[in-house]
Amino acid sequence: MAVDPDLFESMKLELRRGSLVLAVLACLRTERYGYTLRQALAADGLEMEESTLYPLLRRLESQGLLDSEWREEEKRKKRFYRLSPAGTAMLAALIDEWRGINASLDKLL
């Protein structure tokens, strides 16, 4: 039986959505601005639209997990993001959770 492509796309997006927070937090162990963050994620196979990334960054910052500051670089103002201390702690906790879920899924699959 063939897989319904629309249903597959919907489920694939749902699967990805939960992992994007973890990916963004992990990438922001190194300070980056939005464009370089998108490039780093894409280089590792996690392409993300600006319309997804920037609201996510604002939400993570409002939750206290990121710190940001505006700086001028190459004659342009850019907002640089990095993990806050709370973000570093949250990333460690999420990594532990991810590894547990991954181990369970590996057994099932």
GROMACS elastic network, one bead per residue, 0.5 to 0.9 nm:
[ bonds ]
;  ai    aj funct       b0    kb
    2     5     6  0.87057   500
    3     6     6  0.87875   500
    3     7     6  0.78722   500
    3     8     6  0.69409   500
    4     7     6  0.53727   500
    4     8     6  0.60895   500
    4     9     6  0.87183   500
    5     9     6  0.61345   500
    5    10     6  0.86246   500
    6     9     6  0.51597   500
    6    10     6  0.62672   500
    6    11     6  0.87096   500
    7    10     6  0.50787   500
    7    11     6  0.62038   500
    7    12     6  0.84819   500
    8    11     6  0.51694   500
    8    12     6  0.59339   500
    8    13     6  0.85433   500
    9    12     6  0.50195   500
    9    13     6  0.61385   500
    9    14     6  0.86051   500
   10    13     6  0.52780   500
   10    14     6  0.63369   500
   10    15     6  0.87589   500
   11    15     6  0.61387   500
   11    16     6  0.85801   500
   12    15     6  0.50758   500
   12    16     6  0.61505   500
   12    17     6  0.85776   500
   13    16     6  0.50397   500
   13    17     6  0.59502   500
   14    17     6  0.52345   500
   14    18     6  0.70857   500
   15    18     6  0.61875   500
   15    19     6  0.72445   500
   16    19     6  0.53133   500
   16    20     6  0.63246   500
   16    46     6  0.87924   500
   17    20     6  0.54530   500
   17    21     6  0.76384   500
   18    21     6  0.64188   500
   18    22     6  0.76448   500
   19    22     6  0.53115   500
   19    23     6  0.62277   500
   19    24     6  0.87459   500
   19    98     6  0.88820   500
   20    24     6  0.60326   500
   20    25     6  0.84868   500
   20    46     6  0.80272   500
   20    48     6  0.86919   500
   20    56     6  0.89854   500
   21    24     6  0.52179   500
   21    25     6  0.61362   500
   21    26     6  0.84952   500
   21    56     6  0.77308   500
   21    60     6  0.84721   500
   22    25     6  0.52484   500
   22    26     6  0.60671   500
   22    27     6  0.86081   500
   22    91     6  0.69504   500
   22    94     6  0.69511   500
   22    95     6  0.76278   500
   22    98     6  0.86684   500
   23    26     6  0.51128   500
   23    27     6  0.61361   500
   23    28     6  0.86206   500
   23    41     6  0.74747   500
   23    46     6  0.82390   500
   24    27     6  0.51300   500
   24    28     6  0.61769   500
   24    37     6  0.78263   500
   24    41     6  0.77111   500
   24    53     6  0.86489   500
   24    56     6  0.87714   500
   24    57     6  0.83099   500
   25    28     6  0.51435   500
   25    29     6  0.68417   500
   25    60     6  0.87942   500
   25    65     6  0.83263   500
   25    66     6  0.83334   500
   25    82     6  0.84250   500
   25    83     6  0.68944   500
   25    87     6  0.72515   500
   25    88     6  0.80650   500
   25    90     6  0.86757   500
   25    91     6  0.62911   500
   26    29     6  0.56928   500
   26    30     6  0.83698   500
   26    83     6  0.87112   500
   26    88     6  0.88464   500
   26    91     6  0.68559   500
   27    30     6  0.63054   500
   27    31     6  0.82553   500
   27    32     6  0.83074   500
   27    37     6  0.70507   500
   27    40     6  0.74012   500
   27    41     6  0.74412   500
   27    82     6  0.87995   500
   28    31     6  0.55645   500
   28    32     6  0.65901   500
   28    37     6  0.77429   500
   28    66     6  0.83534   500
   28    81     6  0.68380   500
   28    82     6  0.50294   500
   28    83     6  0.57260   500
   29    32     6  0.89252   500
   29    82     6  0.63040   500
   29    83     6  0.58637   500
   29    88     6  0.76770   500
   30    81     6  0.85979   500
   30    82     6  0.64385   500
   30    83     6  0.80010   500
   31    37     6  0.88320   500
   31    80     6  0.64676   500
   31    81     6  0.55717   500
   31    83     6  0.77403   500
   32    35     6  0.80708   500
   32    36     6  0.60077   500
   32    37     6  0.57935   500
   32    79     6  0.83390   500
   32    80     6  0.53141   500
   32    81     6  0.55095   500
   32    82     6  0.67570   500
   33    36     6  0.56633   500
   33    37     6  0.60628   500
   33    38     6  0.87358   500
   33    68     6  0.89399   500
   33    78     6  0.65340   500
   33    79     6  0.55688   500
   33    81     6  0.58239   500
   33    82     6  0.87454   500
   34    37     6  0.50477   500
   34    38     6  0.61991   500
   34    39     6  0.86810   500
   34    50     6  0.83462   500
   34    53     6  0.78019   500
   34    54     6  0.73740   500
   34    57     6  0.85990   500
   34    78     6  0.82321   500
   34    79     6  0.72793   500
   34    80     6  0.72982   500
   34    81     6  0.77896   500
   35    38     6  0.51372   500
   35    39     6  0.62994   500
   35    40     6  0.87258   500
   35    50     6  0.86276   500
   36    40     6  0.60972   500
   36    41     6  0.85731   500
   37    40     6  0.51174   500
   37    41     6  0.61932   500
   37    42     6  0.85235   500
   38    41     6  0.52131   500
   38    42     6  0.60516   500
   38    43     6  0.85274   500
   38    46     6  0.84895   500
   38    47     6  0.69324   500
   38    48     6  0.65165   500
   38    49     6  0.80554   500
   38    50     6  0.79836   500
   38    53     6  0.77672   500
   39    42     6  0.50706   500
   39    43     6  0.60109   500
   39    44     6  0.86961   500
   39    47     6  0.79549   500
   40    43     6  0.51150   500
   40    44     6  0.65510   500
   40    45     6  0.89023   500
   40    46     6  0.85392   500
   40    47     6  0.89281   500
   41    44     6  0.52760   500
   41    45     6  0.64525   500
   41    47     6  0.60153   500
   41    48     6  0.75396   500
   42    48     6  0.71900   500
   43    46     6  0.72999   500
   43    47     6  0.79281   500
   44    47     6  0.82269   500
   48    51     6  0.82630   500
   48    52     6  0.64869   500
   48    53     6  0.64185   500
   49    52     6  0.52968   500
   49    53     6  0.62336   500
   49    54     6  0.87567   500
   50    54     6  0.58768   500
   50    55     6  0.84043   500
   51    54     6  0.61805   500
   51    55     6  0.68659   500
   51    56     6  0.88767   500
   52    55     6  0.59994   500
   52    56     6  0.63367   500
   52    57     6  0.88864   500
   53    56     6  0.51346   500
   53    57     6  0.61666   500
   53    58     6  0.87547   500
   54    57     6  0.50022   500
   54    58     6  0.62296   500
   54    59     6  0.85717   500
   55    58     6  0.50819   500
   55    59     6  0.61092   500
   55    60     6  0.86068   500
   56    59     6  0.50733   500
   56    60     6  0.61184   500
   56    61     6  0.85093   500
   57    60     6  0.51740   500
   57    61     6  0.60967   500
   57    62     6  0.85728   500
   57    66     6  0.77830   500
   57    81     6  0.82205   500
   58    61     6  0.51005   500
   58    62     6  0.61022   500
   58    63     6  0.86052   500
   58    66     6  0.86643   500
   59    62     6  0.50570   500
   59    63     6  0.62019   500
   59    64     6  0.87688   500
   59    65     6  0.88862   500
   60    63     6  0.50475   500
   60    64     6  0.64936   500
   60    65     6  0.53800   500
   60    66     6  0.59487   500
   60    87     6  0.85016   500
   61    64     6  0.50924   500
   61    65     6  0.54690   500
   61    67     6  0.62051   500
   61    68     6  0.76699   500
   61    81     6  0.87344   500
   61    83     6  0.89556   500
   61    84     6  0.86976   500
   62    65     6  0.75359   500
   62    66     6  0.79098   500
   63    66     6  0.78063   500
   64    67     6  0.73967   500
   64    84     6  0.69926   500
   64    85     6  0.87633   500
   64    86     6  0.65835   500
   64    87     6  0.70579   500
   65    82     6  0.87115   500
   65    83     6  0.60772   500
   65    84     6  0.53382   500
   65    85     6  0.73876   500
   65    86     6  0.53609   500
   65    88     6  0.75494   500
   65    89     6  0.87995   500
   65    90     6  0.74746   500
   65    91     6  0.89499   500
   66    81     6  0.64914   500
   66    82     6  0.56043   500
   66    85     6  0.83061   500
   66    86     6  0.79606   500
   66    87     6  0.60026   500
   66    88     6  0.89037   500
   67    80     6  0.83029   500
   67    81     6  0.57770   500
   67    82     6  0.55011   500
   67    83     6  0.60872   500
   67    84     6  0.53766   500
   67    87     6  0.88462   500
   68    79     6  0.64246   500
   68    80     6  0.53324   500
   68    82     6  0.63880   500
   68    83     6  0.86854   500
   68    84     6  0.89564   500
   69    78     6  0.81915   500
   69    79     6  0.54622   500
   69    80     6  0.54454   500
   69    81     6  0.68884   500
   70    77     6  0.63305   500
   70    78     6  0.54908   500
   70    80     6  0.62510   500
   71    76     6  0.80731   500
   71    77     6  0.53884   500
   71    78     6  0.54578   500
   71    79     6  0.63454   500
   71    80     6  0.72590   500
   72    75     6  0.59719   500
   72    76     6  0.52063   500
   72    78     6  0.60437   500
   72    79     6  0.86684   500
   73    76     6  0.53412   500
   73    77     6  0.62342   500
   73    78     6  0.67845   500
   74    77     6  0.82462   500
   82    87     6  0.86725   500
   83    86     6  0.76248   500
   83    87     6  0.50231   500
   83    88     6  0.58708   500
   83    91     6  0.88755   500
   84    88     6  0.62187   500
   84    89     6  0.86676   500
   85    88     6  0.50925   500
   85    89     6  0.63959   500
   85    90     6  0.86376   500
   86    89     6  0.51317   500
   86    90     6  0.60731   500
   86    91     6  0.85428   500
   87    91     6  0.59579   500
   87    92     6  0.85623   500
   88    91     6  0.51410   500
   88    92     6  0.63668   500
   88    93     6  0.87886   500
   89    92     6  0.52400   500
   89    93     6  0.63741   500
   89    94     6  0.87087   500
   90    93     6  0.50789   500
   90    94     6  0.60493   500
   90    95     6  0.84909   500
   91    94     6  0.50553   500
   91    95     6  0.60006   500
   91    96     6  0.86057   500
   92    95     6  0.51483   500
   92    96     6  0.63763   500
   92    97     6  0.87531   500
   93    96     6  0.52199   500
   93    97     6  0.63175   500
   93    98     6  0.86390   500
   94    98     6  0.59084   500
   94    99     6  0.84682   500
   95    99     6  0.60866   500
   95   100     6  0.85791   500
   96    99     6  0.52368   500
   96   100     6  0.63379   500
   96   101     6  0.87813   500
   97   100     6  0.51360   500
   97   101     6  0.62328   500
   97   102     6  0.84997   500
   98   101     6  0.51413   500
   98   102     6  0.59245   500
   98   103     6  0.84855   500
   99   103     6  0.60385   500
   99   104     6  0.85878   500
  100   103     6  0.51772   500
  100   104     6  0.63014   500
  100   105     6  0.86619   500
  101   104     6  0.51365   500
  101   105     6  0.61301   500
  101   106     6  0.85394   500
  102   105     6  0.50606   500
  102   106     6  0.60133   500
  102   107     6  0.86662   500
  103   106     6  0.50892   500
  103   107     6  0.64483   500
  103   108     6  0.88372   500
  104   107     6  0.52378   500
  104   108     6  0.64208   500
  104   109     6  0.87050   500
  105   109     6  0.58838   500
  106   109     6  0.51849   500
